[in-house]
């Protein structure tokens, strides 16, 4: 009863905003601290992430009694299959601890690019992951809210069942804020590497001139070409939701320079970069003047953030403030 009274008092003092207890996985500790720094309404909570000798999780949620009647959230990172099970074990348990509400923040939905079945036998792992998340137990406050940033395919919002409330956010406002800080802000042109990126983002960036590239098949190769727009003399920023090897971005960059772009930069919400593929974008490996001026990513993939720290041309735009705001919805 005391916890409930404290919660109500806190909400009244803060204009009906929620006091949120935020748990997090080990990979997301730095991001979680940044989220908490954005709001006095967010208090960090801890979990003992231990393992038995056979490698399976031995987990303990600290101060479990104290979160009864509280608004609770968990900041997750499904960076590899190896860490998903231990986090799901916590995610499934937290709503059952008599909490007032539960929110899962999964900045990057990692299987999002595997959403299609093109022939019998293909496994749509994005749909599988959405089904797993859709079975998170209901808390005392109702269905779990699942916050995801820039999901890869728009139709994936329909993969989630009725037991969760998916909330789709975007990192584009962070990019817009950064672009307005540049000395050549009046010469910015936004480029989309394909029609899919244009469909996802053009309405959020419609006050910038745009260029659209496209992939065409020539024999066994897929070639990137300019579809529409004029990059001549401009600072062109390629915008997409995620990057893996980066091959498409590099080919798009070449096309833009060939059509007269003065500078080329890139923004992706999710810098996945498997097998350290980010190294092909560093100034060390791009000694010519035709490298990327800037490469912006968010901190939705914590392992990448650690890997590229203080490495040009990369800059990290933190989702922390946006996550703090989303926890109040």
BALOBA-1460 file (C-alpha; in Angstrom, 3 decimals):
// residues 329
<rec num="1" residu="x" x="0.000" y="0.000" z="0.000"/>
<rec num="2" residu="x" x="2.888" y="2.316" z="0.793"/>
<rec num="3" residu="x" x="4.392" y="1.784" z="-2.664"/>
<rec num="4" residu="x" x="1.081" y="2.675" z="-4.322"/>
<rec num="5" residu="x" x="0.799" y="5.876" z="-2.260"/>
<rec num="6" residu="x" x="4.335" y="6.885" z="-3.190"/>
<rec num="7" residu="x" x="3.580" y="6.226" z="-6.843"/>
<rec num="8" residu="x" x="0.432" y="8.387" z="-6.794"/>
<rec num="9" residu="x" x="2.212" y="11.206" z="-4.953"/>
<rec num="10" residu="x" x="5.057" y="11.113" z="-7.483"/>
<rec num="11" residu="x" x="2.645" y="11.265" z="-10.418"/>
<rec num="12" residu="x" x="0.771" y="14.245" z="-8.955"/>
<rec num="13" residu="x" x="3.993" y="16.159" z="-8.375"/>
<rec num="14" residu="x" x="5.198" y="15.525" z="-11.925"/>
<rec num="15" residu="x" x="1.988" y="16.504" z="-13.710"/>
<rec num="16" residu="x" x="0.488" y="13.006" z="-13.956"/>
<rec num="17" residu="x" x="3.679" y="11.584" z="-15.411"/>
<rec num="18" residu="x" x="4.806" y="8.116" z="-14.432"/>
<rec num="19" residu="x" x="7.617" y="7.119" z="-12.126"/>
<rec num="20" residu="x" x="9.288" y="4.310" z="-14.081"/>
<rec num="21" residu="x" x="11.553" y="1.579" z="-12.759"/>
<rec num="22" residu="x" x="13.910" y="0.709" z="-15.639"/>
<rec num="23" residu="x" x="15.668" y="-2.670" z="-15.826"/>
<rec num="24" residu="x" x="18.210" y="-3.343" z="-18.573"/>
<rec num="25" residu="x" x="20.421" y="-6.024" z="-20.077"/>
<rec num="26" residu="x" x="24.183" y="-5.823" z="-19.581"/>
<rec num="27" residu="x" x="24.837" y="-4.608" z="-23.133"/>
<rec num="28" residu="x" x="22.498" y="-1.658" z="-22.627"/>
<rec num="29" residu="x" x="23.871" y="-0.370" z="-19.336"/>
<rec num="30" residu="x" x="25.391" y="2.775" z="-20.856"/>
<rec num="31" residu="x" x="22.210" y="3.576" z="-22.811"/>
<rec num="32" residu="x" x="20.069" y="2.899" z="-19.728"/>
<rec num="33" residu="x" x="22.120" y="5.374" z="-17.694"/>
<rec num="34" residu="x" x="21.659" y="7.983" z="-20.411"/>
<rec num="35" residu="x" x="17.897" y="7.354" z="-20.433"/>
<rec num="36" residu="x" x="17.724" y="7.790" z="-16.656"/>
<rec num="37" residu="x" x="19.788" y="10.989" z="-16.885"/>
<rec num="38" residu="x" x="17.088" y="12.497" z="-19.112"/>
<rec num="39" residu="x" x="14.386" y="12.257" z="-16.469"/>
<rec num="40" residu="x" x="14.149" y="12.264" z="-12.683"/>
<rec num="41" residu="x" x="11.072" y="10.077" z="-13.148"/>
<rec num="42" residu="x" x="13.210" y="7.111" z="-14.250"/>
<rec num="43" residu="x" x="15.001" y="4.973" z="-11.662"/>
<rec num="44" residu="x" x="17.428" y="2.254" z="-12.709"/>
<rec num="45" residu="x" x="16.959" y="-1.250" z="-11.325"/>
<rec num="46" residu="x" x="19.355" y="-4.175" z="-11.420"/>
<rec num="47" residu="x" x="19.375" y="-7.866" z="-12.289"/>
<rec num="48" residu="x" x="22.008" y="-10.452" z="-11.396"/>
<rec num="49" residu="x" x="22.957" y="-11.925" z="-14.764"/>
<rec num="50" residu="x" x="24.572" y="-15.169" z="-13.666"/>
<rec num="51" residu="x" x="25.011" y="-18.561" z="-15.300"/>
<rec num="52" residu="x" x="25.142" y="-22.133" z="-14.114"/>
<rec num="53" residu="x" x="28.167" y="-24.273" z="-14.965"/>
<rec num="54" residu="x" x="26.340" y="-25.654" z="-18.017"/>
<rec num="55" residu="x" x="25.957" y="-22.125" z="-19.414"/>
<rec num="56" residu="x" x="22.222" y="-21.731" z="-18.849"/>
<rec num="57" residu="x" x="21.022" y="-18.568" z="-17.092"/>
<rec num="58" residu="x" x="20.839" y="-18.270" z="-13.318"/>
<rec num="59" residu="x" x="18.985" y="-14.980" z="-12.969"/>
<rec num="60" residu="x" x="17.763" y="-12.894" z="-10.050"/>
<rec num="61" residu="x" x="15.641" y="-9.719" z="-10.147"/>
<rec num="62" residu="x" x="16.821" y="-7.539" z="-7.286"/>
<rec num="63" residu="x" x="14.244" y="-5.871" z="-5.012"/>
<rec num="64" residu="x" x="11.354" y="-7.684" z="-6.695"/>
<rec num="65" residu="x" x="8.960" y="-6.813" z="-3.853"/>
<rec num="66" residu="x" x="9.671" y="-3.101" z="-4.267"/>
<rec num="67" residu="x" x="8.345" y="-2.954" z="-7.821"/>
<rec num="68" residu="x" x="4.822" y="-4.082" z="-6.896"/>
<rec num="69" residu="x" x="2.352" y="-1.448" z="-8.034"/>
<rec num="70" residu="x" x="5.076" y="0.387" z="-9.976"/>
<rec num="71" residu="x" x="5.443" y="1.163" z="-13.673"/>
<rec num="72" residu="x" x="8.247" y="-1.086" z="-14.906"/>
<rec num="73" residu="x" x="10.240" y="-1.152" z="-18.140"/>
<rec num="74" residu="x" x="13.012" y="-3.317" z="-19.571"/>
<rec num="75" residu="x" x="15.631" y="-2.120" z="-22.065"/>
<rec num="76" residu="x" x="16.659" y="-5.061" z="-24.241"/>
<rec num="77" residu="x" x="19.262" y="-5.812" z="-26.878"/>
<rec num="78" residu="x" x="18.777" y="-8.954" z="-28.960"/>
<rec num="79" residu="x" x="22.210" y="-8.600" z="-30.558"/>
<rec num="80" residu="x" x="22.700" y="-12.338" z="-30.975"/>
<rec num="81" residu="x" x="20.697" y="-15.537" z="-30.417"/>
<rec num="82" residu="x" x="22.980" y="-16.299" z="-27.445"/>
<rec num="83" residu="x" x="21.602" y="-13.428" z="-25.339"/>
<rec num="84" residu="x" x="17.927" y="-13.595" z="-26.316"/>
<rec num="85" residu="x" x="16.853" y="-16.465" z="-24.048"/>
<rec num="86" residu="x" x="18.141" y="-14.967" z="-20.806"/>
<rec num="87" residu="x" x="16.463" y="-11.654" z="-21.564"/>
<rec num="88" residu="x" x="13.177" y="-13.298" z="-22.521"/>
<rec num="89" residu="x" x="13.229" y="-15.125" z="-19.200"/>
<rec num="90" residu="x" x="13.326" y="-11.760" z="-17.407"/>
<rec num="91" residu="x" x="10.863" y="-10.099" z="-19.795"/>
<rec num="92" residu="x" x="8.294" y="-12.851" z="-19.211"/>
<rec num="93" residu="x" x="8.763" y="-12.640" z="-15.444"/>
<rec num="94" residu="x" x="8.593" y="-8.902" z="-14.770"/>
<rec num="95" residu="x" x="4.886" y="-8.406" z="-15.687"/>
<rec num="96" residu="x" x="3.948" y="-11.181" z="-13.257"/>
<rec num="97" residu="x" x="5.404" y="-9.339" z="-10.250"/>
<rec num="98" residu="x" x="2.175" y="-7.362" z="-9.706"/>
<rec num="99" residu="x" x="3.507" y="-4.281" z="-11.522"/>
<rec num="100" residu="x" x="1.183" y="-1.444" z="-12.538"/>
<rec num="101" residu="x" x="2.329" y="-1.637" z="-16.169"/>
<rec num="102" residu="x" x="5.147" y="-3.122" z="-18.207"/>
<rec num="103" residu="x" x="7.010" y="-1.669" z="-21.189"/>
<rec num="104" residu="x" x="9.615" y="-3.485" z="-23.265"/>
<rec num="105" residu="x" x="12.038" y="-1.242" z="-25.151"/>
<rec num="106" residu="x" x="13.719" y="-3.152" z="-27.984"/>
<rec num="107" residu="x" x="15.398" y="-0.398" z="-30.017"/>
<rec num="108" residu="x" x="16.438" y="-2.769" z="-32.812"/>
<rec num="109" residu="x" x="14.155" y="-5.584" z="-33.972"/>
<rec num="110" residu="x" x="16.995" y="-7.824" z="-35.194"/>
<rec num="111" residu="x" x="15.200" y="-10.334" z="-37.410"/>
<rec num="112" residu="x" x="13.282" y="-7.648" z="-39.285"/>
<rec num="113" residu="x" x="15.060" y="-8.181" z="-42.585"/>
<rec num="114" residu="x" x="13.938" y="-11.832" z="-42.702"/>
<rec num="115" residu="x" x="10.235" y="-11.290" z="-43.102"/>
<rec num="116" residu="x" x="9.523" y="-12.850" z="-46.504"/>
<rec num="117" residu="x" x="8.881" y="-16.399" z="-47.675"/>
<rec num="118" residu="x" x="9.929" y="-16.527" z="-51.304"/>
<rec num="119" residu="x" x="9.729" y="-20.292" z="-51.662"/>
<rec num="120" residu="x" x="8.444" y="-23.234" z="-49.649"/>
<rec num="121" residu="x" x="10.866" y="-23.947" z="-46.826"/>
<rec num="122" residu="x" x="11.890" y="-20.350" z="-46.111"/>
<rec num="123" residu="x" x="11.470" y="-19.456" z="-42.438"/>
<rec num="124" residu="x" x="10.196" y="-15.934" z="-41.715"/>
<rec num="125" residu="x" x="12.096" y="-15.363" z="-38.477"/>
<rec num="126" residu="x" x="10.684" y="-11.837" z="-38.074"/>
<rec num="127" residu="x" x="7.229" y="-13.345" z="-37.709"/>
<rec num="128" residu="x" x="8.566" y="-15.902" z="-35.225"/>
<rec num="129" residu="x" x="10.125" y="-13.190" z="-33.064"/>
<rec num="130" residu="x" x="6.912" y="-11.139" z="-33.158"/>
<rec num="131" residu="x" x="4.953" y="-14.203" z="-31.975"/>
<rec num="132" residu="x" x="7.390" y="-14.736" z="-29.089"/>
<rec num="133" residu="x" x="7.043" y="-11.104" z="-27.982"/>
<rec num="134" residu="x" x="3.271" y="-11.257" z="-28.418"/>
<rec num="135" residu="x" x="3.115" y="-13.881" z="-25.669"/>
<rec num="136" residu="x" x="4.599" y="-11.678" z="-22.943"/>
<rec num="137" residu="x" x="2.242" y="-12.073" z="-19.960"/>
<rec num="138" residu="x" x="-0.265" y="-9.320" z="-19.294"/>
<rec num="139" residu="x" x="0.516" y="-7.170" z="-16.244"/>
<rec num="140" residu="x" x="-2.017" y="-5.759" z="-13.785"/>
<rec num="141" residu="x" x="-2.179" y="-2.697" z="-16.035"/>
<rec num="142" residu="x" x="-2.973" y="-4.636" z="-19.194"/>
<rec num="143" residu="x" x="-0.970" y="-5.547" z="-22.316"/>
<rec num="144" residu="x" x="2.755" y="-4.899" z="-22.571"/>
<rec num="145" residu="x" x="3.882" y="-1.904" z="-24.615"/>
<rec num="146" residu="x" x="6.713" y="-2.842" z="-26.996"/>
<rec num="147" residu="x" x="8.781" y="0.120" z="-28.206"/>
<rec num="148" residu="x" x="10.749" y="-0.465" z="-31.429"/>
<rec num="149" residu="x" x="12.687" y="2.008" z="-33.562"/>
<rec num="150" residu="x" x="12.554" y="2.050" z="-37.361"/>
<rec num="151" residu="x" x="11.394" y="-1.504" z="-37.937"/>
<rec num="152" residu="x" x="12.707" y="-2.785" z="-41.257"/>
<rec num="153" residu="x" x="9.449" y="-3.562" z="-43.070"/>
<rec num="154" residu="x" x="6.289" y="-1.597" z="-42.382"/>
<rec num="155" residu="x" x="4.053" y="-4.658" z="-42.653"/>
<rec num="156" residu="x" x="5.788" y="-6.204" z="-39.640"/>
<rec num="157" residu="x" x="3.586" y="-4.134" z="-37.345"/>
<rec num="158" residu="x" x="0.811" y="-6.586" z="-38.243"/>
<rec num="159" residu="x" x="2.868" y="-9.577" z="-37.068"/>
<rec num="160" residu="x" x="2.209" y="-8.753" z="-33.403"/>
<rec num="161" residu="x" x="-0.743" y="-10.287" z="-31.582"/>
<rec num="162" residu="x" x="-3.380" y="-8.544" z="-29.492"/>
<rec num="163" residu="x" x="-1.657" y="-9.267" z="-26.165"/>
<rec num="164" residu="x" x="0.961" y="-6.549" z="-26.744"/>
<rec num="165" residu="x" x="0.786" y="-2.951" z="-27.928"/>
<rec num="166" residu="x" x="3.636" y="-2.276" z="-30.377"/>
<rec num="167" residu="x" x="4.791" y="1.347" z="-30.420"/>
<rec num="168" residu="x" x="6.894" y="2.205" z="-33.465"/>
<rec num="169" residu="x" x="9.268" y="5.145" z="-33.037"/>
<rec num="170" residu="x" x="11.926" y="6.627" z="-35.318"/>
<rec num="171" residu="x" x="15.420" y="8.041" z="-34.995"/>
<rec num="172" residu="x" x="14.894" y="10.531" z="-37.843"/>
<rec num="173" residu="x" x="14.271" y="13.541" z="-35.519"/>
<rec num="174" residu="x" x="17.815" y="13.053" z="-34.204"/>
<rec num="175" residu="x" x="19.172" y="13.230" z="-37.741"/>
<rec num="176" residu="x" x="17.163" y="16.356" z="-38.569"/>
<rec num="177" residu="x" x="18.466" y="18.074" z="-35.451"/>
<rec num="178" residu="x" x="22.064" y="17.195" z="-36.386"/>
<rec num="179" residu="x" x="21.686" y="18.326" z="-39.995"/>
<rec num="180" residu="x" x="20.490" y="21.758" z="-38.893"/>
<rec num="181" residu="x" x="23.740" y="22.143" z="-36.923"/>
<rec num="182" residu="x" x="25.955" y="21.716" z="-39.995"/>
<rec num="183" residu="x" x="27.634" y="24.701" z="-41.598"/>
<rec num="184" residu="x" x="26.241" y="23.675" z="-45.005"/>
<rec num="185" residu="x" x="22.721" y="22.960" z="-43.718"/>
<rec num="186" residu="x" x="21.260" y="24.976" z="-46.600"/>
<rec num="187" residu="x" x="22.881" y="22.622" z="-49.123"/>
<rec num="188" residu="x" x="21.613" y="19.327" z="-47.724"/>
<rec num="189" residu="x" x="19.941" y="16.847" z="-50.065"/>
<rec num="190" residu="x" x="18.556" y="13.574" z="-48.702"/>
<rec num="191" residu="x" x="19.151" y="10.434" z="-50.758"/>
<rec num="192" residu="x" x="17.309" y="7.153" z="-50.452"/>
<rec num="193" residu="x" x="19.227" y="4.057" z="-51.612"/>
<rec num="194" residu="x" x="16.060" y="2.344" z="-52.849"/>
<rec num="195" residu="x" x="12.288" y="2.719" z="-53.033"/>
<rec num="196" residu="x" x="11.866" y="0.912" z="-49.717"/>
<rec num="197" residu="x" x="13.842" y="3.560" z="-47.842"/>
<rec num="198" residu="x" x="11.881" y="6.287" z="-49.624"/>
<rec num="199" residu="x" x="8.553" y="4.743" z="-48.543"/>
<rec num="200" residu="x" x="9.699" y="4.525" z="-44.916"/>
<rec num="201" residu="x" x="11.217" y="7.963" z="-44.487"/>
<rec num="202" residu="x" x="10.279" y="10.503" z="-47.162"/>
<rec num="203" residu="x" x="7.336" y="11.966" z="-45.219"/>
<rec num="204" residu="x" x="9.619" y="12.629" z="-42.242"/>
<rec num="205" residu="x" x="12.150" y="14.425" z="-44.437"/>
<rec num="206" residu="x" x="9.908" y="16.103" z="-46.983"/>
<rec num="207" residu="x" x="11.302" y="19.609" z="-46.327"/>
<rec num="208" residu="x" x="14.670" y="18.525" z="-47.813"/>
<rec num="209" residu="x" x="15.290" y="18.105" z="-51.565"/>
<rec num="210" residu="x" x="15.519" y="14.387" z="-52.306"/>
<rec num="211" residu="x" x="17.361" y="11.973" z="-54.544"/>
<rec num="212" residu="x" x="16.233" y="8.400" z="-55.085"/>
<rec num="213" residu="x" x="18.555" y="5.616" z="-56.192"/>
<rec num="214" residu="x" x="17.444" y="2.238" z="-57.447"/>
<rec num="215" residu="x" x="18.919" y="-1.208" z="-57.954"/>
<rec num="216" residu="x" x="18.744" y="-2.710" z="-61.428"/>
<rec num="217" residu="x" x="19.862" y="-6.152" z="-62.494"/>
<rec num="218" residu="x" x="22.516" y="-6.447" z="-65.183"/>
<rec num="219" residu="x" x="23.294" y="-10.097" z="-65.767"/>
<rec num="220" residu="x" x="24.204" y="-11.604" z="-62.407"/>
<rec num="221" residu="x" x="24.891" y="-8.225" z="-60.787"/>
<rec num="222" residu="x" x="22.633" y="-5.640" z="-59.182"/>
<rec num="223" residu="x" x="23.750" y="-2.142" z="-60.096"/>
<rec num="224" residu="x" x="22.813" y="1.026" z="-58.213"/>
<rec num="225" residu="x" x="21.683" y="3.892" z="-60.435"/>
<rec num="226" residu="x" x="20.204" y="7.345" z="-59.958"/>
<rec num="227" residu="x" x="16.437" y="7.183" z="-60.411"/>
<rec num="228" residu="x" x="15.458" y="10.815" z="-59.791"/>
<rec num="229" residu="x" x="16.723" y="14.026" z="-58.249"/>
<rec num="230" residu="x" x="19.823" y="16.193" z="-58.669"/>
<rec num="231" residu="x" x="22.757" y="15.959" z="-56.218"/>
<rec num="232" residu="x" x="25.021" y="18.406" z="-58.065"/>
<rec num="233" residu="x" x="27.001" y="20.670" z="-55.746"/>
<rec num="234" residu="x" x="25.169" y="19.491" z="-52.628"/>
<rec num="235" residu="x" x="25.971" y="17.673" z="-49.406"/>
<rec num="236" residu="x" x="23.981" y="14.483" z="-49.930"/>
<rec num="237" residu="x" x="22.947" y="12.390" z="-46.928"/>
<rec num="238" residu="x" x="21.963" y="8.797" z="-47.657"/>
<rec num="239" residu="x" x="19.210" y="7.676" z="-45.253"/>
<rec num="240" residu="x" x="18.202" y="4.097" z="-44.461"/>
<rec num="241" residu="x" x="16.975" y="2.070" z="-41.500"/>
<rec num="242" residu="x" x="19.941" y="-0.290" z="-41.117"/>
<rec num="243" residu="x" x="23.298" y="-1.281" z="-42.528"/>
<rec num="244" residu="x" x="24.869" y="-4.728" z="-42.647"/>
<rec num="245" residu="x" x="27.897" y="-5.009" z="-44.965"/>
<rec num="246" residu="x" x="27.402" y="-1.499" z="-46.325"/>
<rec num="247" residu="x" x="27.811" y="-2.486" z="-49.962"/>
<rec num="248" residu="x" x="24.652" y="-0.692" z="-51.105"/>
<rec num="249" residu="x" x="25.673" y="2.534" z="-49.343"/>
<rec num="250" residu="x" x="29.088" y="2.489" z="-50.994"/>
<rec num="251" residu="x" x="27.620" y="1.890" z="-54.450"/>
<rec num="252" residu="x" x="25.065" y="4.634" z="-53.881"/>
<rec num="253" residu="x" x="27.838" y="6.988" z="-52.772"/>
<rec num="254" residu="x" x="29.763" y="6.335" z="-56.011"/>
<rec num="255" residu="x" x="26.705" y="7.141" z="-58.103"/>
<rec num="256" residu="x" x="26.093" y="10.391" z="-56.205"/>
<rec num="257" residu="x" x="29.674" y="11.557" z="-56.663"/>
<rec num="258" residu="x" x="29.484" y="10.633" z="-60.352"/>
<rec num="259" residu="x" x="26.471" y="12.966" z="-60.635"/>
<rec num="260" residu="x" x="28.231" y="15.905" z="-59.034"/>
<rec num="261" residu="x" x="27.639" y="15.650" z="-55.276"/>
<rec num="262" residu="x" x="30.043" y="17.868" z="-53.327"/>
<rec num="263" residu="x" x="29.986" y="15.645" z="-50.212"/>
<rec num="264" residu="x" x="28.251" y="12.426" z="-49.257"/>
<rec num="265" residu="x" x="27.286" y="11.334" z="-45.735"/>
<rec num="266" residu="x" x="25.097" y="8.537" z="-44.414"/>
<rec num="267" residu="x" x="22.580" y="7.957" z="-41.630"/>
<rec num="268" residu="x" x="21.181" y="4.620" z="-40.476"/>
<rec num="269" residu="x" x="19.214" y="4.050" z="-37.294"/>
<rec num="270" residu="x" x="20.723" y="0.598" z="-36.766"/>
<rec num="271" residu="x" x="24.443" y="0.130" z="-37.371"/>
<rec num="272" residu="x" x="24.533" y="-3.670" z="-37.339"/>
<rec num="273" residu="x" x="27.901" y="-4.092" z="-39.125"/>
<rec num="274" residu="x" x="28.493" y="-7.863" z="-38.705"/>
<rec num="275" residu="x" x="32.099" y="-9.061" z="-38.896"/>
<rec num="276" residu="x" x="33.396" y="-5.510" z="-38.262"/>
<rec num="277" residu="x" x="32.152" y="-4.373" z="-41.672"/>
<rec num="278" residu="x" x="32.161" y="-0.798" z="-40.307"/>
<rec num="279" residu="x" x="35.914" y="-0.791" z="-40.930"/>
<rec num="280" residu="x" x="35.418" y="-0.254" z="-44.663"/>
<rec num="281" residu="x" x="33.988" y="3.208" z="-43.877"/>
<rec num="282" residu="x" x="36.824" y="4.482" z="-41.670"/>
<rec num="283" residu="x" x="39.198" y="7.176" z="-42.889"/>
<rec num="284" residu="x" x="42.045" y="4.667" z="-42.584"/>
<rec num="285" residu="x" x="40.398" y="2.505" z="-45.245"/>
<rec num="286" residu="x" x="38.996" y="5.472" z="-47.193"/>
<rec num="287" residu="x" x="42.057" y="7.640" z="-47.816"/>
<rec num="288" residu="x" x="40.698" y="9.356" z="-50.889"/>
<rec num="289" residu="x" x="38.639" y="12.525" z="-50.708"/>
<rec num="290" residu="x" x="35.671" y="10.446" z="-51.845"/>
<rec num="291" residu="x" x="35.000" y="8.887" z="-48.448"/>
<rec num="292" residu="x" x="31.932" y="9.633" z="-46.333"/>
<rec num="293" residu="x" x="32.028" y="13.037" z="-44.655"/>
<rec num="294" residu="x" x="29.862" y="11.792" z="-41.769"/>
<rec num="295" residu="x" x="28.333" y="8.449" z="-40.900"/>
<rec num="296" residu="x" x="25.616" y="8.797" z="-38.261"/>
<rec num="297" residu="x" x="24.162" y="5.854" z="-36.366"/>
<rec num="298" residu="x" x="22.102" y="5.612" z="-33.166"/>
<rec num="299" residu="x" x="22.973" y="3.565" z="-30.086"/>
<rec num="300" residu="x" x="20.332" y="0.921" z="-30.865"/>
<rec num="301" residu="x" x="23.168" y="-1.611" z="-31.366"/>
<rec num="302" residu="x" x="25.372" y="-1.173" z="-28.270"/>
<rec num="303" residu="x" x="28.172" y="-3.471" z="-29.420"/>
<rec num="304" residu="x" x="28.691" y="-1.384" z="-32.548"/>
<rec num="305" residu="x" x="28.780" y="1.825" z="-30.504"/>
<rec num="306" residu="x" x="31.645" y="0.448" z="-28.424"/>
<rec num="307" residu="x" x="33.502" y="-0.764" z="-31.508"/>
<rec num="308" residu="x" x="33.412" y="2.548" z="-33.422"/>
<rec num="309" residu="x" x="34.015" y="4.852" z="-30.453"/>
<rec num="310" residu="x" x="36.012" y="7.945" z="-31.493"/>
<rec num="311" residu="x" x="36.425" y="6.566" z="-35.018"/>
<rec num="312" residu="x" x="35.846" y="8.968" z="-37.915"/>
<rec num="313" residu="x" x="33.588" y="9.443" z="-39.806"/>
<rec num="314" residu="x" x="31.185" y="7.871" z="-37.286"/>
<rec num="315" residu="x" x="29.008" y="9.876" z="-34.910"/>
<rec num="316" residu="x" x="26.482" y="8.349" z="-32.516"/>
<rec num="317" residu="x" x="23.091" y="10.040" z="-32.080"/>
<rec num="318" residu="x" x="21.646" y="8.725" z="-28.831"/>
<rec num="319" residu="x" x="18.073" y="7.457" z="-28.568"/>
<rec num="320" residu="x" x="18.125" y="8.079" z="-24.808"/>
<rec num="321" residu="x" x="15.893" y="11.161" z="-24.804"/>
<rec num="322" residu="x" x="13.416" y="9.586" z="-27.194"/>
<rec num="323" residu="x" x="13.247" y="6.417" z="-25.072"/>
<rec num="324" residu="x" x="12.689" y="8.478" z="-21.915"/>
<rec num="325" residu="x" x="9.757" y="10.210" z="-23.659"/>
<rec num="326" residu="x" x="8.344" y="6.896" z="-24.923"/>
<rec num="327" residu="x" x="8.263" y="5.526" z="-21.373"/>
<rec num="328" residu="x" x="5.697" y="8.202" z="-20.529"/>
<rec num="329" residu="x" x="3.243" y="7.140" z="-23.236"/>
